[in-house]
Amino acid sequence: MDTLFSCISCRALLGRKSSSHSSPLGPENSASTSSNHSNTIQSHRFDVFISFRGADTRNTFVDHLYAHLIRKGIFVFKDDKKLQKGKSISSQLVQAIQGSRVSIIVFSEDYAASTWCLDEMATIAECRQHLNQVVFPVFYGVDPSHVRYQNGVYANAFALHKRKFKQDPDKVHRWGRAMTGLASSAGWDVRNKKAFKTEDQSSSCVELIPEVLKYVQCLPLAIKVMGSFLCTRDATQWRDALNRLKNSPDDKIMNVLQVSVDGLQYHEKEIFLHIACFFKGEREDYVKRILDCCGLHPHIGILGIIEKSLITIRDQEVHMHETLQELGKKIVRDQFPEEPGSWSRIWLYEDFFRVLMNKTGTDNVKAIVLNQKEDIFKCSVDGLSKMKNLTLLILNHTNFSGSLDFLSNKLRYLLWHGYPFASLPSFFTGFGLVELNIPNSSIKYVWEDFKNFPYLKRMDLSNSKYLLETPNFSGIPKLERLDLSGCTSLRLVHPSIGLLEKLAFLNLQNCSNLISINFGDESNLCSLRVLHLSGCIKLENTPDFTSATNLEYLDIDGCTSLSLVDESIGALTKLTFLSLRDCKKLVSIPNNINTMTSLQTLDLCGCLKLTYMPLGEVFNSSSHLESLIFLDIGFCNLLEVPDAIGELSCLERLNLQGNNFVALPYSIKGLQCLAYLNLSHCHQLTALPDLPSRSASLVGRYFKMVSGSHDHRSGLYVFDCPKVADMLSAHWNWMSPCKDLELVWLMRLIEEPYHFRCGFDIVVPWGWKNVPLWFNQGFKGDSVIRIKHFKMDDNWIGFAFCVVFEANNRPVVSTSPHSSSSSPPHHPFYLSFEGEHTEEYFDMSLDLELDKIDGSKHIWIIYISRQHCHFVKNEAHITFKAHPGVKIIKWGMSSIFKQDIDYLKRKQLGQPLSPHPNWDNDVHYINFDIVENNNNTMPKIHLPYNWLITEEDEVENIEAKEKENNLANVGL
């Protein structure tokens, strides 16, 4: 702290001297000096201004700082001592800041919660920029990076400010810019001053602080580490540590850090060295898993190392200062200089190669981690046999000669990508092995007969393309995770797999030669949560699920030989996800699927022989599929949709496209949570009943299940349904129940924002005569426009775009000049927002390239909510573009206001309204330019539409991502 005080005192006093010389009249009369000097001479009423949050720092650091500066004769402004009552705080604060030579900002935990503090800080930042004021940021109990990026302990405060000042976003941006700039400059970390202090520390220790600071040369890292080491020790131990450092004058900083490392307990030091040599920058959960396998108790050990300031955790990753990393490696190397075969750890390929080639490995070697996939020379693998105490082995290399006859029986964690041998060593017992991971290996069999691995929890044999059969699992009672995905030669899974009571994750994805799976007569898979069977193209039937009562995720996609699903699937009452997508020979599913009260996702898309869906067909059940949110039965050749579909009260997304039913049941109107309905390519559909027009109060559960929710489109799609189009053309009138279908859906989705994220779209089979009249800006198909101005008041909620198009299979000349060569790949039709170097696109998600596409006209309506309409400020060139085969006839756009939705609601409720409403042109008027087409423009970078994520979106996205990460740990 003395060092900080000295710096501030020096700058304040030097500044006072230089100012006093700048005008012979002194600061009191500086206003009367020549006007030529008015821009260069600053009158200072105070030497130092202190900005702080009283609740955090008053009576502690700030009071000590204030008292010290006063004792030095420095005139300090500290708001609770100098503000005069009755005066405007804001104006007097600004004058005080501007009238100070030096400002100190004490960033404490709750500093960002105070708008008063933030205004002070922003003013200080401006004085620093325009008046060259000297500023000392002090980080009191906060991470400087949290201040710099307004995350961590400052995230919630700024989130609240953004909501509170949403009508004045520039205020929050000003605070953020100032904070980023100030926190990016050199600052004093709290620990730099208080790292050496505890509540019960004696005055003898306090007296030694300046001596410690002097020795560590005020290097923040050394201060932090040394302070963490000394803070729990007494004065005698402090003096002993200082004497030890003074006796080793060379490489002072390393010696300082070494003292702290030497103070670690055994397990903590082992963890520190593992991180320094192998795991800096790796994910925390991955590092903890490996360290736990090695018996190092990382959950408590890592916490202890963090407390000693030797590592930090940021963004779920383990970080370590480069100096500390180098120290860790130095500790390992110094054990036996120039003899890597005797080191405890090997992390460089050249050292590993030298040890193997010279066969100099010893029992000292505990761990080898070579993560880099480098091109290496072939070397003999025999050298591994000498490392009998090896507990951790991670390799990415396959270029070995010889045979692997031995692996350390003390091995706890093995990861060898591309393991080049046909089996594990025959004499390898691996009694303590916790993880066996050999993906992409050349293994044909893992071991013969019976092997006992009592502690083995994970096996990864994925993409081992020569593996013919699994081992006997009887001797692996603790196995929790087994990955056999991509084992394309695998034909037999040993039935002892059913005995694995701890097994939570089983992946047999893309085992393309697997015909059947037998869990055995005595199976007890009570822990199994995840089962992947997708891509098992020869699998003819599913296993008996009776013992897997806790299964939550079952993926059977693309099992093209599967015709039946075992009746026992009804016992899976905890199943939340079931997919049988593209099981093209599946003819039926059991009726007891209705008893799955936890099921949220059911995907049967592409089951071409599934002509009937047994919804509701279970006796004595009034709550069938009560949790179902997502149902995809598209392209299943269904002949009818059961009436019971209307009882799926939680259903939010329903895909019925490509089926053969003639009509929809009237019960579908009861699906009030529905936000996505796809009826495209239903060529036999002749009429539409009333679809849901009102919304339930509890919606949006789907978006809480998936991260990146802005990529998941909501909307209504009635495309390529020729009989519906014919019916509407023949019987259309102003009183037709379906004539306002698109407007009803537009209204119900906008009215309930939880129905969608960022935007949505609607496709229906009608012509331009039915386009809503408030699309008062109509353009020819090839028109390109740029918005100059429109009314942007509090009632404005977004923009809607509308285009009439015709799609068929014949190449046609589009009225749009935009050729397919200028369009993003795989997107034949899209709304374009083109800037100078980039083109953003909102593409049609429907398949426009099926063999039989009806050539009638359709309307595509796109809605983009207010906070995502950045194309207005960017002055983007707006148009629709299409490949040949899609003809753009006409398009339009309109700003949408709350009163528009109110009008539609009144209309839906049957209140008397004119069929041609006289819309207020002043409200909907858009001032725009027609932009000339320029076919010679340079190619642009094509990007999907940039949904500018709102704070609410981000919070939801983070929560969903955390759920996905948790599920990913068990393979969901």
N, C-alpha and C positions, 0 to 999 in steps of 0.2 A: 504493500500500500504506500510505503514511503516513496517508492519509485514513481508511482502515479502522482502523488502529491508534489514531488519535486518537479516532475514534468509540467504540471499545471501551473505551479507557482512560478516556474521559470518563464513559461510562455506569457503568463499574465503580466509579470513585472517587466519583461522585455518589451511587451506590447505597450505598457504604460510609458516606458522611456521613449520609445520611438514615436509615440503619438505626441508626447510633450514637446518633442523637437520639431514636429511637423509644422507647428504654428507658434510663433513667439508669444502669442497672446494667450496660449493655453486653451483647454477645452471649454472654459466658461465663455470665452469670447470668440470661439471659432466661427460662429455664425456671421460675425462681422468681417471676416476675411474676404479677400477678393472672390468674386463669383467664379473666376477661372479655376479656383481650387475646390469648388463646392462638390465636385464629383469624386474627388480623391481624398479629401480629409474627412474622417469619421469622428464625431464627438462621442466619447464613451463615458457614460455615467457609472458603469459597473465594470469591474475586472472580469468577473465570472458569473454566468447565469446557469443555474442548476435546474434541469427538468427531470421530475421524478414522480412516481406514483406513491403518495403518502402512505397508503395502507400497506404497501410492500416494504418500504425502505426507511420511513421516518423512524427515529429513535434507534436506528442501527447504522448502516453504512453512510447514509446521507448526512446524518448529524455529526458523525466523526469527520467526514470530509469537510463539512461546513466549518466546524470548530477549528480544524487544522488550518484551513485557508485564512480564517480570521486571525488566528495567532500569528500567521506570516505577514499580516498587514494587507491582505488582499480583500478588496471590497466585493462582496458576494451578494447576488440577488437570489434569494430563496423564497418562493412565492408566499409561504405561510408566515414569513417574517417581514416582508417588505411591501406587500399589497396594502394600500390605504383603503379603509372602509368607505363605501359610498361611491367608489369609482368603478367604471366599467372594467371588469376583469380582462376581457379580450383585448381591448385597446391598450390597456396599461401593460399587459404581458407582451404585446407586440413591441411597444416602445422599449421595454426592459431588455428584450432579446436583441433588438437592433442596437441598443446602447451598450452592449457588452462586448468586451474583447474576445472572450473565450466562452463557449457553451459546453456544458457537460450534460449528456443525456444518459440517464440510468435506466436501461431497458430491463425491467423486472417482469415477473410472471404475469401480472395483471396490468402492465403498462398500457397494452393495446386496447384494454376494455374501456379506457377513459378517452372520450372524444376531446376533452380539454388537453390531455397530454399529447394526443395526436396532432392537434392544432399547433401546440407549442413546437413539437418536433418538425412539422412541415415548415413552420416559419424559420426555425433554426437552419433547416436545409437550404432555404432560399437565401438566408443571410450568408451562409457558407459559400453559395454559388455566386451571389452578386456583390457581397461586401467582403469576401475573402475572410470571413470569420473563422477562427480556429475552433474545431469541434472535437471533443473527446467522447466517443461512445463507450459506455461501460455496460457489460453484459452481466447482470446481477442475477445468477441462478437460472439463466436461459441460454440455450444453444444459439450462437450467432447465426447459424444457418436458418433457424426458425424465425429469427428476426428478418433476415435477408429475404426469405421467400414467403413470409407470413403463413407459415404452417406450424405444425407441432402445437405448442402451448398457445400460439397466436391464431390458430386456424379458426376456432369457434368465435373469437372476438370479431375477426374480420367478416366471418359469415353473417353475424348479427348486424354489423354495420352495413353490409351490402343490402340486407333486407330492409333495414331501417331507412336507408338513404337511396332506395331504388329509383326515386324520382330525381336524385341528384348524384348520379354515379361518379361524376368528376371529383367530388369531395373524397370518396374512398380511394379513387385512383391516385389523387394527390398524396394521400397518406401512404399508400403502398409504394409509390415511386420514391418518396422521401426516405422511407424506412429501408428500402432496398439499397439506395445510394449510401446512406449512413452506415448500414451494417456491412457494406462491402469494403469500407475503409478499415484501417488498422484500429482495433479496439482493445479494451482491457476486459478479460473474462473475469466473472466474480470469483471464480476459483483462484484467479491470480492474486486476489487480495485476501480472500477468506479461506483459501484452501488449507491454510495451516492452523485454523482456529476451530476449537470446539468449546462448548459452554464451560467445561470444567478445566480448561487449560490454564496452567500457571503463568505468572508474569515472566518467569524465567524463559519459558518457551517463546513468548511474544518478543522478548528482547533479542532472540536469535533469528527472527524472521528476516531482518535486513541482511544479515550475514548469509543466510541461505539464498536470498534473492540475488545477492552479489555473486555468489559462486555459480549459480545456474544462469548467469548473464541475462536474466529477465526473459529467457526463452519461454514462451507460453507453454509449449509441450512439457518442458522440464519442470516448470513451476507446477503444472497440473499434476504430473506424475509424482514429483517429490512431495507436494502438499498432501496428496492422497495417502502416501506412504507414512508421513510423519504425524498426521493429524490425530492418530490414536496413541501416540507414544509420549513419554515424559521427557523432561529437559535433558536428563542424563543420556537417554537414547539419541536425542537430537544431536547433542555434542559428539557422541561417539560416531554417528553417521557422518558428521561434518569432518571429523578428524580422518576418518577413513578416506573420504573423497580428497582431502588435501594431501594425503600421502600417495595419491595416484594422479599426478598433475597432468599426464598425457590424456588426450581424448576425454576432456572433462564431461561433456554432455553424455557420452556413452556410459561413463562411470556413474553419473547421477541416475540414469535410467536403470543401470545394472543393480543398484542398491534396491530399487523397488521390486525388480524381478526376483532378486534373491530372497525377498521377504514373502514370496508366494508359498503357499502350501504345495505339497507334492502334486496333487491332482490339478491344481490351478496352474502350476508351472508347465505341466505336460500339455494342458489345453493351450496355454499361451504359445508354446513352441510349435504345436500342431497348426495353430492359426497363422503364426508368422511364416512357417515353411510351406503350408499347403492351402489354407482356406481363407485368406484375406479376400474380401469382396464376394464371397459365396453367400447363398441364402442361409439365414439363421437356422431354419428348420432342418435343412440338409446337413449343416455342420453339427447341429446337436444330435441328429440321428446317428451320424458316424461316431462321434465322440461317445455317445451312449453305448454303441456297440462295443467300443474299446474299453468300457468299464470306467470311464472318467467322470461320471456324474456331472454332466454339463449344465444341468438346469440350475444347480447351485454354484458350480464352478465358474461359469461364464458371468454370473451375476457378481461374484467376487472380483473378477478381473475388470469388469466395468466399473465397479466402485473404486478400484485402484487406478482408474483412468488409463488403462493399458489398451483397451479396445472400446469401440462404440457400436451401437446398433442403429443404422439408418436405413429407412425404406426396406425393413425386414432383411437387411444384409449386414454381415459382420465386417467392420472396417477397423483398420489399424494404421497409425501413422507410419510413414515409410521408415523413419528413423528407428521406431520400435521394431518394425519388421526386420530391418537389417540387424538390429541387436539380437533378435531371436535366432536368426541364421548364423550370426557370429558365435553365439553360445554353442550351437551344435558343431560348427566347424572347428572351434578352438579345442574341442575335446581331443581330436586327433588331426592336427593340421596336415593337409595334403593326403589324408588317408580316408576317403569317403566310405570305404568298406567297413570302417570302424565307427562311423558316425551313427547316431541314433536314428537319423532321418535322411532320406535321399529325395531331392526334389528336382534335380536337373538331369536331363537325359545324358549329357556327356559324362557325368559322374556315374550314373547307372550303367552306361555302356562299358566304362572303364572297369567297374567292379565285376561285371559279368565276364568280360573278356579275360581279365587277369585272375578271376576266381578268388578275389580278395575279400569277399563278403564274410562277415563275422556274426557272432551271436549278439553283438551290440545293436544291430540294425532292427529297429522296432517298426518302422513305417517307411513305405515307398509310395509316393503319389506323383505320377507323371500324367497330368491332365491333358497336356498339349498333344495334339495329333500331328507329330512331326514325321518327316521322312527320315528313317533311320537305317543304318547299316545292319545287316543280319548279324546276330550275335547268339552265342550258345545260351540256352536257358538253364544249363546245369548249375550255373553259379547261384541260383536261387536256393539250391539245396543246402547251402552253408548257413543260411540265415534262419536259424532254428527258433529265434525269438520274435519273428515277424508277426505282428498282430494286425497290421493295416496294409493292404496292397491294392493300389488303383493304377491300372495300366490301360493305354490306348493303342498298344502296339501288337502286331501279329508276326513281325519278321524275325522269327526265332528258329534256330537250328537245334537239333537234338530232341530228346524226349523229356517230358516233365515227369520225373520219377518221385519227386518229393515236394511237398509244400509244408511249411511250418504247421505243426499241430496246435500252435498257439494262435493261429489266425482267427481274428474275430470278424473282420470285414474284408470281403473280396469283391472288387469290381474290375473286370478285365474285358473291355470291349474287343470283340473279335478274337476271343480265346481260340488259339489255333490247333488245339489238340482234340482227339476224338472222345476223350473221357477225362474225368478227374484222376489224379494219381491213385493207383490201386492201394497204396499204403497210407493214404491221407485219411486220418481219423477226424480231424477238425472238430473235436469234442465241444469247444467253446464257440464255434462259428455261429454268428448271429445273422449275417447276410451273405448270400451267395448270388452274385450278379455277373452273368457271363452272356450278355446280349450279343447277337450277330456272331455267335461262335460256330466252330466247326464240329461241335460235339455230336456224337451219334447216340450215346447213352451216358447218363450222368454217373451212375454207379450200378454195379450188378447186385442182384439179390437184395439183402437187407443191410442198411447202414443206420447207425444211431447218431443223430444230430439233435440232442435234447434242447438246445437253445436257438436253433435256426428259426428265424421269424420271416425272412423274405427270400424268395428265389425268383430271379429274372433270367429266363432262358429265351427271351423274345428273339424272333428272327433267326433262330438256330435252324437253318433250313435242312440239316441232315438228321435231326433228331427224329427217331422212329417211334419211340415210346417213352412214357414218363417212368421215373423210378417208382419203387414201392415207397409209399409215404408213411408206413406204419411207425418208422423210427423218428418222425418229425412232429411230435405232438403239439409244438408251439407255433407251427407255421401259420402266419397271418396273411401273407400276400404271395400269390403265385401267378407269374406272367409267362404264358406260353404263346403269346400272340405271334403270328407270322411263322410258326413252325410248320411249314408247308408239307413236310413229309410225315408229320405225326399222325399215326393211325389208331393208337391205343392210349387211353388215359387209365392208369391203374385204378381199379375200383376202391382201393384203400384211401383214395382221395376223400371219400365220404366220411372217413373217421376223423377228419381234421376239424375238431370242435372250435379251434381258434381262427380258422380261415375266414377272413373278412372280404377278400378280393380275389377273384379268379378270372383271368383273361385268356380266352381261347380264340380270340378274334383272328380271322383269316387263316385258320388251320384247315386248309382247303382239302385235305385228305381224310379228315375226321368224319366217320360215318355215324357213330353213336357215342353217347356218354352214359356211363353207369355209375351211380353214386353208391351202389352196393345195398344189400338188404338191411344192414345195420347202420346206415348213414346217420350222422348227427351234425349237420352243417348249421348249427344254431347261431353261429356268429356271422354267416355269410351275408354281406350287404350288397355286393356288386358282382354281377355275372355278365361277362361279354362273350357272346357267341356269334357276333355278326361276321359275315363273310365265310362261314363254314358251309361251303356250297354243296358238300356231299352229305351233310347232316340230314337224316330222314325223319328223326323225331326228337323231341325235347326230353330231357331227363325227368325223373320223378322229383318234384319240388317239395314233397311232403315234409322233409326234415329242415328245409331252408326257410323257416317261418319268419325270419327277420330280414329277408331279402328286400332291398329298397330299389334296386336298379337292375333291369333286365333288358339287354340289348340283343336282339336276334335278327338284325337287319341282313338282307341279302342272302339268306339261307335258301337258295333257289330250289333245293330238293325237298324242303320241309313241306309236308302236307297236313300234319296234325299237330296240335299242341296238347300236351298231357293235361288231363282233367285236374290234376293236382295243383294247377296254377291258381285255382280259386282259393287255395289255402294261404296265398301270399297277401295277407291283409295289411301288411306294412309297405307293400310295393307302391312307390310313387311314380316310377317311370317304366313304361313297357313299350318297346318298339319292335314291330315285325315288318318293317318297311321293306318293300320289294321282295317279299317271300312269294314268288310268282305261282307256286303250286299249292299254296295254302287254300283249302276249300272251306274251312270253318274254324271258328274259335269257340271254346266251351262257354255254355250259358253262365256258368258260375263266375265268369269275369265280372259280372254285375255286383258281386259281393266285395269287390276290392274298394273298400271305403276310403283308403288313403291315396288311391291312384290320382295323379295330377296330369300326367301326360300319357296319351295313348295314340300311337302312330301306326297305322295300317296302310299307309299310302303305297300304291303299286302292287297290292295283293290282287292280281288280275282275276283269280278264280273265286274271290270272295264275293258272292252275289247277295249275301244276306248278313245283316248285323243284328245279333241277338240282344239288343238293348232292352232292359226291363224284364227279361224273361227269367225271373227267379221268384220262387214262391216265398211268401211271408217276408218280403223285403220292401220297405218304403223309402230306403235311403241308398239305393243303388248308385254307385259311382258319384257319391255326393261331393267329392273333392275335385272332380275332373275339371281342369282349366283348359287343356289343349286336346283337341280331337281331330286327327287327320285321317280321313277315310277317302281320300282322293284317288281316282283311277283304280277303283276296286270293282267296277261293273255291277254296283249295287242296283237292284231292281226297285227297291223302295227304301225310304228312310223311316225308321220306326217312329210311331207316335211318342214313344217314351223319351225321345231326344229332348222334348220340351221340359222334362223333369231334371235335366242337368243344370241345376240352378246356378252353379259357379262357372259354367262354361264361358270362356272369353274368346277363344279362337277355334273356328270350325271350318275345316276344308272339306268340301264335298265335290270338288271339280272332277270332271272326266268320268261321271257315272251315268247309268242308264235309267234312272228313275224318271217318271213322267211328271210327278208333282211332289211338293213338299207338304208335310203335315201341318195343319193349322197350329199345332202346339209349339211350333218353332217361334211363334210370337212371344212366348213366355221367357225366352232366353235374354233377360234384360241386362246381363253382364257382357253380352256379346259385343266385341269390338272389331273382330275380323271374321268375315264370311266370304268364302270363295265358292261360286257356283259356275265358274268358267268351264267351257267345253262340255256342258251337259246338253248333248244334242237332242235328247228326247224330252227335255223339260218343256212343258207347254204353257205353264202359267206360274205366277208367283202369288203366294198368299200374302197376307199382311205380315211384314217382317217386324222384328222388335223396333219400337219407336221410342220407348222410354228407357231410362237407364236406372239400374240398381245403384244403391248408395255405396256398396262395397265392391269396387272394381279396381283393376290395376294390379292384381296379384301376379299376373304373368310377368310383368316387368320387374317385379321384385325377385323373380326367380333367375333372371338372366342379366349378365352385365353387358354393356354396349347396347342398351335397349333401344337406342335411336336407330339401330340397324334392323329392328324388327317392326315391320310395317303393319299398321292398322288400316282397315278400310273395308269396302264392299266391292265385289267383283262379279259382275254378270256379263261375261265376255264370251263370244262365240257360242251363244245359245239361240240358234236360228228360229226355233219355234216360239220362243218368248218374244223375239224381235218381231216376228210376223204377227203375233197376237196383239202386241202393242201398236203396231202400225195400222192394223185393221180396226181395232176398237178404241183407239186413243181419243180421249176427249178431256175437257177440263175437269170433269168429275171422276175420271178414272182413278181407282184406288192406288194404282202403282205409278201414276204419272209424276209424282213428286218424290219418288223413292230416293233419288240421289240427294234431294234437299233434306229429307227427313234424316238421312244418315249423316249428312254434313252437320246438321243442327245437333243431333244427339251426341256426336263425337266431340264437337267443339264445346258443347255445354258441360261435358264432364271430362276435364283435362286428363284424368287418370286413365281414360280409354286409349290414349296414344302418347307417344313421345316425339316431340319436335314437329311432326307433321304426319299427314296420312293422305290416302288417295282413294278415289272411287271410279269405277268403270261400269257404265250401263249402256244398253243398246238403244239409244235414241238419237235424233237428229238435232240440228242447230236451232230449230224452231222452239225447242223446249229448254234452251239454255236460260238460266235465271236472268231476269232482266237487269239485275244489278251487276252483271258482267257487261257494263256499259262501254268498255273499251274493247272493240272487236277488231281483229287484224286478219289479213290474208295469211295463208299457210306459210309463206316464205318471209313474213315480216320479222324484222329484228328491231327491238325497241330498247330505249334506255330511260329509266325513270329520272326525272329532274326534280319533281316536288309532288307531294300529296299531303292531305290533312292528316296529321299525326297527333291526335289528342288522346285523352285518357280512355276513351271508348274504343279506340282502334285496337283490334286483337290479332290481326294477321292479314295475309294475302291469300287469295284463291286464284288459281289458274284453271282454265277450261279449254279443252281442245277437242274438236270433232275430227275423227280419223276413220280411215277404212283400211282394213288389213285383209290380205288374201295370199295365196301361195304363188300367184303369178307375179313375176317382176313387173312393176308398174312404174311409170314416170311420176315421181312425187312432185307436187307443186313446190315443195321445198327444194332449194338448190343444193342442200347439204348432202354430199355423197357419203357412201358408207366409209370411204377412206378417212373422213374427218371425224368419224364417230368412235367413241370408246369401244374396244373389242367386247363382243358378247352383249352389247346393249343396243338393240335395233331401233329403239324409240325412247326419247328422253327429253326432258325440259332442260335447256342449256342456259347456264349463267357464265358468260365468257368475259374474262379479264384480259389484261395485256399479255400475260404469259401462261395463264392457266384457264381451264374450262371445268367448271363444276357441273355435275349432272345429277338430276333426279330421274332415275330410269323406271320404266314400266316393268314390274316384277313378273308379269304374266308371260307365258310362252306364246310367242307370235309365230312360231315356225313349225307347228305341228302339221301333219299331213293334210288334215281337213280343217281349214279355217273358213268360217262363214264370212262372206264379203260385205256384210251389212255395216252401216255406220255405227260408231260408238262415240260416247262422250267420256273423256278422261278428265276428272276434276282432281286437282292437287291443292292441298291446304298446307301452308307453312305458318307456324305461330309467330307472334310478334318478335319475340326475343331472338328468333333464328333468321329474320329477314335481313341479313347483312348485305344482300345484293343491292339494297337501296343506297346505303352509304358508299358502297364500292363502285356505284354507277356501272354495274355489269351490263353487258349486252344480253338481252333476254330473247329467247326464241325456242321453238320446238324443232327437233331434228329427228330424222328417221332414215333407215336403210330403204333401198328399193323394196317394194312389197308392202310398205305402209304409206298410205297417202294422207297427207295432212291437208284438211279442207279449210279449216278456219280455227282461229284460237282467240282467246280473250283473257282478261284478268280483272280483278277487282280487289280493292281494300275491303276488309270485313270489319264491321263494327258491332258492338253489343246490341244495338237496336235492330240489326239485321236478324240476329238470332231470336230476339223477342218477337219479331214479325213472323218468322217461321213457326215459332211455338204457338202463337195465336192461330195461325193458319191450320196447324195440325190439330188443335183443339176444336176446330170447326167454327170459330168465331167469324162473323161475316167480314170478308175482306174483298177488295177489288182484285180480280184475276190479273190485272195489270197494275201493280202498285206504282204510285208516282214517287219514285225514289228521289231523295234530295241530292241533286247533282253536285251541290257544293260540298257535301260530305264525301261522296265517292269519286269526285273528280281527281284524276291523276294527270299531272303535267309531264309529258314524255316527248322524247325525240324518236323519229324513225331513223334508224341507222342504215346506211347503205351497205348492201352485201359486198363483201370483198373476198372473192374466192382465192386471192393470191396471198392471203395472210400466212404467216409462218405457223408451223405445227405448234399446238399448245399441249401442255401437260394436262392430261385428263384425270380428274379426281372426283370421287363421289361427293355429293353435296356435303358441305362442311357444317354439320350441326354444332353450332356454338353452344357448348354444354353449360347449362345454368347451374347455379349452386345446388338446387334441389336435385337436378339430374346427377350431379357429381356425387352427392351424398348417397343417393340410391344406388348409383353405379358401384361405389366403394363397398357398400353393404352386400350387394349381390356378388361382387368379386370376392369378398371375404368368404361368402358361402361356397362359391365355386372352388376357392383354394382349399377350404376345409374338405370339400367333397373330393377334390383331386388327390388329397392325401390317401384316400381309400380307393381312388380310381374312378370316381363318378365323373 
